[in-house]
């Protein structure tokens, strides 16, 4: 524990909270040091804020960013490349598809099979990412409403999210932590009824987004808590490495789907919502507009779906993706089982080696980034030529954005700290 006290400044880092309070009292300055989080609803995960207050005004904000990933990057060094997807999907359980796609794009670059991924698998990836963007934004607005005391926003946000999670459960078998995107394609094709359920969402969701806008766009209480709150302009975003909705809410239309397209995003028609408000309200408006654009992209995905394989056509790389629904809910296609067990010894050997040992990745390193719901999510993967990653590291937007909390909060009211952190959607 180290505490340095001057007439106007108190520097506290960790340690005994009683000593921090005593140091503040001994300084003679009329300041109050407040420890906010991680128990506070606004501090999602393990964020700790040490606020120095002059009355209701935050004069100094220090951010203690915790760790939430439980050693995922290190654990991946002891699993095959395919098993890695079941780890990365848990890094941010609100954006599992983005985590998986970023990782798989990096692995595919190392394998030099980017152009060999089937078109149907690529379209399904885009479809799933845009559905995930919507579900993540709904949680962002639901929790934000809850933290400001607007429980109607919370219940509505989680209600709309359920429509997306029902589709995820139908396609992947799980509501979150899917492990659905695999190097070379996707784990399995869309099941019967998935397209119809997605079309139902496309029909119903615009009405629900309209209701959400009616609740918030011109709500005087909401405007009072969000307008000119947690101001962070374009210069501040650029200096702090801020991306995603926060950056676009400061006036710059930077979106990796347009700037550095991946998964064929250059072939889709959609707009990049931008606002120059630089405040909490602008970030809300950008997220709602992004969901409306996601609906446009999803509709184009359904129109682009053509019959075909969903895994790369290389038995030494492609994970078995010939899955069909059976009496037990999910299992290998009977045709695939008959092929590997009764007619092709080579196919059986490939199946056994892929599942038990995994495929080998040529030595090298690659970086792939996607525009996740929260900002730029990048994966840096390093291979030593083996069946497991030598090193994997992720450029996580939430970690970067939380470092902007001090810039957003200092000079504002203590109540606005809650809105600031929530608008980041960490």
C-alpha positions in Angstrom: 0.0 0.0 0.0 1.4 3.4 -1.0 -0.3 6.7 -0.1 1.2 10.1 -1.0 -0.5 13.1 0.4 0.0 16.8 -0.7 -2.3 19.8 -0.1 -4.4 19.1 -3.2 -3.7 15.6 -4.3 -4.1 12.1 -2.9 -2.6 9.2 -4.7 -3.9 5.8 -3.5 -3.0 2.4 -5.0 -4.6 -0.7 -3.6 -4.0 -1.7 0.1 -5.9 -0.8 3.3 -8.9 1.3 2.7 -8.7 2.8 6.2 -5.3 4.2 5.4 -6.6 5.8 2.3 -9.4 7.5 4.2 -7.0 8.6 7.0 -4.6 10.1 4.4 -7.5 12.0 2.8 -8.6 13.4 6.2 -5.0 14.4 7.2 -4.5 16.4 4.0 -6.8 19.1 5.2 -8.4 19.4 1.8 -12.2 19.3 1.6 -12.2 16.2 -0.6 -14.0 12.9 -0.3 -12.4 9.7 -1.7 -15.0 7.2 -2.8 -14.4 3.6 -3.7 -16.9 2.7 -6.5 -17.0 -0.9 -7.5 -16.8 -3.7 -8.2 -20.0 -4.2 -6.3 -21.7 -1.3 -8.0 -24.0 -2.3 -10.9 -22.3 0.2 -13.2 -18.9 -1.5 -12.8 -19.6 -4.6 -14.9 -17.0 -7.4 -14.3 -14.2 -6.4 -12.0 -13.7 -2.7 -12.5 -12.8 -0.5 -9.5 -12.9 3.3 -9.6 -11.3 5.5 -6.9 -13.0 8.8 -7.2 -11.9 12.0 -5.5 -15.0 14.3 -5.0 -15.3 18.0 -4.3 -18.9 18.0 -3.3 -20.8 16.2 -6.2 -18.0 16.9 -8.7 -15.4 14.3 -9.6 -12.0 16.0 -9.5 -9.9 12.9 -10.0 -10.8 9.4 -11.2 -8.4 6.5 -11.1 -9.3 3.3 -12.8 -8.4 -0.2 -11.5 -9.1 -2.6 -14.4 -9.4 -6.2 -13.3 -9.0 -9.5 -15.2 -12.0 -11.4 -16.4 -10.6 -14.0 -18.9 -9.5 -16.7 -16.4 -6.3 -17.6 -18.3 -8.0 -18.2 -21.6 -5.0 -17.2 -23.8 -2.6 -19.4 -21.8 -5.0 -22.4 -21.7 -5.2 -22.3 -25.5 -1.6 -23.2 -25.7 -2.5 -26.7 -24.4 -5.5 -27.3 -26.7 -5.7 -28.0 -30.5 -6.5 -25.1 -32.8 -10.1 -26.2 -33.2 -10.6 -26.6 -29.4 -9.5 -23.0 -29.1 -12.9 -21.8 -30.3 -14.5 -23.2 -27.2 -12.2 -21.0 -25.1 -12.4 -17.7 -27.0 -16.2 -17.8 -27.2 -16.2 -17.3 -23.4 -14.0 -14.2 -23.4 -17.0 -11.9 -23.7 -20.2 -14.0 -23.3 -22.3 -11.2 -24.8 -20.3 -11.3 -28.1 -19.3 -15.0 -28.5 -19.6 -15.1 -32.3 -17.3 -12.1 -32.8 -14.7 -13.8 -30.6 -14.9 -17.0 -32.6 -14.7 -15.3 -36.0 -11.7 -13.1 -35.1 -9.8 -16.2 -33.9 -10.8 -18.4 -36.9 -9.9 -15.7 -39.4 -6.4 -15.5 -37.9 -6.0 -19.3 -38.0 -7.2 -19.4 -41.6 -4.6 -16.8 -42.5 -1.9 -19.0 -41.0 -3.2 -22.0 -42.9 -3.5 -19.8 -46.1 -7.1 -21.1 -46.7 -9.0 -17.8 -46.4 -10.2 -18.1 -50.0 -11.1 -21.7 -49.6 -13.8 -21.2 -46.9 -17.1 -22.1 -48.6 -19.4 -19.2 -49.6 -22.3 -20.6 -47.6 -20.2 -20.7 -44.4 -19.0 -17.1 -44.9 -22.6 -15.9 -45.3 -23.6 -17.8 -42.2 -20.8 -16.2 -40.3 -22.0 -12.7 -41.3 -25.6 -13.6 -40.4 -24.5 -14.8 -37.0 -22.3 -11.8 -36.3 -25.1 -9.3 -37.1 -27.6 -11.2 -35.0 -24.9 -11.1 -32.2 -24.5 -7.4 -32.7 -28.2 -6.9 -32.0 -28.3 -9.1 -28.9 -25.2 -7.4 -27.5 -26.6 -3.9 -28.1 -29.9 -4.9 -26.5 -28.1 -5.9 -23.3 -26.1 -2.6 -23.4 -29.3 -0.6 -23.4 -31.1 -2.8 -21.0 -28.4 -2.7 -18.3 -28.0 1.0 -18.9 -31.7 1.6 -18.3 -31.5 -0.5 -15.2 -28.6 1.5 -13.8 -30.4 4.8 -14.3 -33.6 3.3 -12.7 -35.6 2.9 -15.9 -36.7 -0.7 -15.4 -39.0 -0.6 -18.4 -35.9 -0.3 -20.7 -34.3 -3.2 -18.9 -37.3 -5.5 -19.4 -37.8 -4.5 -23.0 -34.1 -4.9 -23.8 -33.9 -8.4 -22.5 -37.3 -9.3 -24.1 -36.0 -8.3 -27.5 -32.8 -10.1 -27.0 -34.7 -13.4 -26.4 -35.7 -13.4 -30.0 -32.1 -13.5 -31.1 -31.1 -16.1 -28.4 -33.9 -18.4 -29.6 -32.4 -18.3 -33.0 -28.9 -19.0 -31.7 -30.2 -21.9 -29.7 -31.9 -23.4 -32.8 -28.8 -23.0 -34.9 -26.0 -23.9 -32.5 -27.8 -25.7 -29.7 -26.8 -23.0 -27.1 -27.9 -19.5 -26.1 -24.3 -18.3 -25.7 -20.7 -19.7 -25.7 -21.4 -21.5 -28.9 -18.1 -22.8 -30.3 -20.0 -22.7 -33.6 -17.5 -20.9 -35.9 -14.6 -23.3 -36.7 -11.4 -22.8 -38.6 -12.4 -23.5 -42.2 -16.1 -22.8 -41.8 -18.8 -23.5 -39.3 -19.6 -26.5 -37.1 -22.8 -27.4 -38.9 -25.3 -26.1 -41.5 -28.4 -24.2 -40.6 -31.1 -26.6 -39.3 -34.6 -26.9 -40.7 -36.7 -23.9 -39.7 -33.8 -21.5 -39.0 -34.4 -19.3 -42.1 -38.2 -19.1 -41.3 -37.4 -18.1 -37.7 -35.0 -15.4 -38.8 -37.6 -14.0 -41.3 -40.0 -13.7 -38.3 -37.4 -11.6 -36.5 -36.9 -9.4 -39.6 -40.7 -8.8 -39.6 -41.1 -8.2 -35.9 -37.9 -6.4 -34.8 -38.4 -3.1 -36.6 -41.6 -2.6 -34.6 -39.8 -3.3 -31.4 -37.0 -0.9 -32.2 -39.6 1.7 -32.9 -41.0 1.2 -29.5 -37.6 1.5 -27.9 -37.0 4.8 -29.8 -40.3 6.1 -28.5 -39.3 5.3 -24.9 -35.9 7.0 -25.1 -35.2 9.3 -28.1 -37.1 12.3 -26.7 -37.6 11.2 -23.1 -36.8 14.4 -21.0 -35.5 12.4 -18.1 -33.3 10.2 -20.3 -32.0 13.3 -22.1 -31.2 15.0 -18.8 -29.1 11.9 -17.8 -27.3 11.4 -21.1 -26.9 14.7 -23.1 -23.5 16.4 -22.5 -22.6 13.6 -20.1 -19.3 11.7 -20.3 -18.0 13.9 -23.1 -15.2 12.4 -25.2 -14.5 14.0 -28.5 -12.7 12.6 -31.6 -9.2 13.8 -30.4 -9.7 12.0 -27.1 -10.9 8.8 -28.8 -7.9 8.8 -31.2 -5.4 9.4 -28.3 -6.9 6.6 -26.2 -7.4 4.0 -29.0 -11.2 4.1 -28.7 -13.1 2.3 -31.5 -16.6 1.0 -32.2 -19.8 2.9 -31.3 -17.9 5.3 -29.0 -15.6 6.4 -31.9 -18.5 6.7 -34.3 -20.5 8.7 -31.7 -17.6 11.3 -31.8 -18.0 11.9 -35.5 -15.7 9.4 -37.3 -17.3 6.7 -39.4 -14.6 4.2 -38.9 -15.9 0.6 -39.2 -13.8 -2.3 -40.1 -16.6 -3.8 -42.1 -16.2 -0.9 -44.6 -12.6 0.2 -44.0 -11.0 -3.3 -44.0 -13.7 -5.7 -45.2 -13.6 -9.4 -44.1 -16.1 -12.3 -44.6 -17.3 -10.5 -47.8 -18.8 -7.5 -46.1 -17.8 -5.4 -49.1 -20.7 -7.1 -51.0 -23.4 -6.0 -48.5 -25.2 -2.7 -48.6 -25.4 -0.9 -45.3 -24.6 2.5 -43.7 -22.3 3.3 -40.9 -24.2 5.3 -38.3 -22.3 8.4 -37.1 -23.0 11.1 -34.6 -21.0 14.2 -33.5 -22.6 14.4 -30.0 -19.6 12.8 -28.3 -21.8 12.0 -25.3 -23.8 9.2 -23.8 -26.9 10.1 -25.8 -24.9 9.9 -29.1 -23.6 6.5 -28.2 -27.2 5.3 -27.6 -28.4 6.7 -30.9 -25.5 5.1 -32.8 -26.2 1.6 -31.3 -29.9 1.8 -32.1 -29.1 2.8 -35.7 -26.5 0.0 -35.9 -29.2 -2.6 -35.0 -31.4 -1.2 -37.8 -28.5 -1.6 -40.2 -27.9 -5.2 -38.9 -31.4 -6.0 -40.0 -30.6 -4.9 -43.5 -27.5 -7.1 -43.6 -29.3 -10.1 -42.2 -32.0 -9.8 -44.9 -29.2 -9.7 -47.5 -27.6 -12.8 -46.0 -30.8 -14.8 -46.3 -31.0 -13.7 -50.0 -27.4 -14.8 -50.5 -27.7 -18.3 -49.0 -26.9 -20.8 -51.6 -26.7 -24.6 -51.1 -23.3 -26.0 -50.6 -20.8 -27.2 -48.0 -20.1 -25.2 -44.8 -16.5 -26.5 -44.1 -13.4 -26.3 -46.2 -12.9 -29.2 -48.5 -9.7 -30.5 -47.1 -9.9 -33.7 -44.9 -6.7 -32.8 -43.2 -8.1 -29.5 -41.9 -11.9 -29.5 -42.1 -13.6 -30.6 -38.9 -16.5 -33.0 -39.5 -19.4 -30.7 -40.2 -21.9 -33.2 -41.6 -24.3 -33.0 -38.6 -28.0 -33.6 -38.7 -30.7 -33.6 -36.0 -31.4 -37.1 -34.8 -33.5 -38.7 -32.1 -31.0 -37.6 -29.5 -31.1 -34.0 -30.6 -27.8 -33.7 -32.4 -25.4 -36.2 -33.9 -23.2 -37.1 -36.9 -25.0 -37.6 -40.2 -25.8 -41.3 -40.7 -24.4 -41.0 -44.3 -21.1 -39.6 -42.9 -20.9 -42.4 -40.3 -21.5 -45.0 -43.0 -18.8 -43.4 -45.1 -16.0 -43.3 -42.5 -16.9 -46.6 -40.8 -17.9 -48.8 -43.8 -16.4 -47.6 -47.1 -13.3 -45.4 -46.6 -10.4 -46.3 -44.4 -8.7 -43.1 -45.4 -11.7 -41.0 -44.3 -11.8 -42.9 -40.9 -8.1 -42.1 -40.3 -8.6 -38.4 -41.2 -11.6 -38.2 -38.9 -9.7 -39.9 -36.0 -6.6 -37.7 -36.4 -8.6 -34.4 -36.8 -10.6 -35.1 -33.6 -7.8 -36.5 -31.4 -4.6 -34.8 -32.6 -5.9 -31.8 -34.6 -4.4 -30.3 -37.8 -0.9 -28.8 -38.1 -0.5 -25.0 -38.8 2.6 -23.8 -40.6 5.0 -21.7 -38.6 4.2 -18.0 -38.6 2.0 -15.3 -37.1 -1.1 -13.6 -38.2 -3.5 -10.8 -37.0 -7.1 -10.6 -37.8 -9.6 -8.0 -36.6 -13.4 -7.8 -36.7 -15.9 -5.0 -35.9 -17.5 -6.4 -32.9 -20.5 -4.8 -31.1 -18.1 -3.1 -28.7 -15.3 -2.0 -31.1 -12.3 -3.5 -32.8 -11.7 -7.0 -31.6 -8.4 -8.4 -32.9 -6.6 -11.8 -32.6 -2.9 -12.2 -32.9 -2.1 -15.9 -33.4 1.4 -17.4 -33.5 2.2 -21.0 -34.7 5.4 -23.0 -34.3 4.2 -25.6 -36.8 2.4 -27.8 -34.3 -1.2 -28.8 -33.6 -1.6 -26.2 -30.9 -1.2 -22.5 -30.8 2.3 -21.3 -29.6 0.7 -18.0 -28.5 -2.6 -16.3 -28.9 -3.4 -12.7 -27.8 -6.5 -10.7 -28.2 -7.0 -7.0 -28.7 -10.0 -6.6 -26.5 -12.0 -3.3 -27.0 -13.4 -3.3 -23.4 -10.0 -3.2 -21.9 -9.0 -0.3 -24.0 -12.2 1.7 -23.5 -12.2 1.4 -19.8 -9.0 3.4 -19.8 -11.1 6.3 -21.1 -13.3 6.4 -18.0 -11.1 9.0 -16.3 -11.2 11.3 -19.3 -15.0 11.0 -19.5 -15.7 11.5 -15.8 -13.3 14.1 -14.4 -15.1 17.4 -14.0 -18.6 15.8 -14.1 -21.0 14.8 -11.4 -20.5 11.6 -9.4 -23.9 10.3 -10.6 -22.7 10.7 -14.2 -19.9 8.2 -13.6 -22.6 5.4 -13.7 -23.8 6.7 -17.1 -20.3 7.0 -18.4 -19.3 3.4 -17.6 -22.6 2.0 -18.9 -22.2 3.9 -22.2 -18.9 2.2 -22.8 -20.7 -1.2 -22.6 -17.7 -3.0 -21.1 
